[in-house]
Amino acid sequence: MFGVGPIELLVVGMVAMLLFGNRLPSVMRSLGQGISEFKRGVNEINEDINRPS
């Protein structure tokens, strides 16, 4: 997975817990919504490009 091992993922998770604490679920939810919006926008652009004229 992009050259990141389980130990590195664990360290990143621990740092995230220290930085965000109780807000972590809301931060992750916002991140997920942002990713969904981005994917939706990319799909719309691809549909516009692939649509026959």
C-alpha positions as CSV (number, residue, x, y, z in Angstrom):
1,M,0.0,0.0,0.0
2,F,2.2,2.8,-1.3
3,G,5.2,1.5,0.5
4,V,3.6,2.2,3.9
5,G,3.8,-0.7,6.4
6,P,1.6,-1.4,9.4
7,I,4.0,0.2,11.8
8,E,3.9,3.5,9.9
9,L,0.1,3.4,9.7
10,L,0.0,2.8,13.5
11,V,2.3,5.8,14.1
12,V,0.2,8.0,11.8
13,G,-3.0,6.9,13.7
14,M,-1.4,7.7,17.1
15,V,-0.3,11.1,15.9
16,A,-3.9,11.8,14.5
17,M,-5.3,10.8,17.9
18,L,-3.0,13.1,19.7
19,L,-3.7,16.0,17.4
20,F,-7.4,15.7,17.0
21,G,-8.5,13.7,20.1
22,N,-12.3,13.9,20.4
23,R,-12.7,15.7,17.1
24,L,-11.2,12.8,15.1
25,P,-14.6,11.3,14.1
26,S,-15.9,14.7,12.8
27,V,-12.6,15.3,11.0
28,M,-12.7,11.9,9.3
29,R,-16.4,12.5,8.3
30,S,-15.5,15.8,6.7
31,L,-12.6,14.2,4.9
32,G,-14.8,11.5,3.6
33,Q,-17.4,14.0,2.4
34,G,-14.6,16.0,0.6
35,I,-13.3,12.9,-1.1
36,S,-16.9,12.0,-2.2
37,E,-17.4,15.4,-3.6
38,F,-14.1,15.3,-5.5
39,K,-14.9,11.9,-7.0
40,R,-18.4,13.1,-8.0
41,G,-16.8,16.1,-9.8
42,V,-14.3,13.9,-11.6
43,N,-17.1,11.5,-12.7
44,E,-19.1,14.5,-14.1
45,I,-16.1,15.8,-16.0
46,N,-15.4,12.3,-17.4
47,E,-19.1,12.0,-18.5
48,D,-18.9,15.4,-20.2
49,I,-15.7,14.4,-22.0
50,N,-17.0,11.0,-23.1
51,R,-20.5,12.2,-24.1
52,P,-20.9,12.1,-27.9
53,S,-21.4,15.6,-29.5
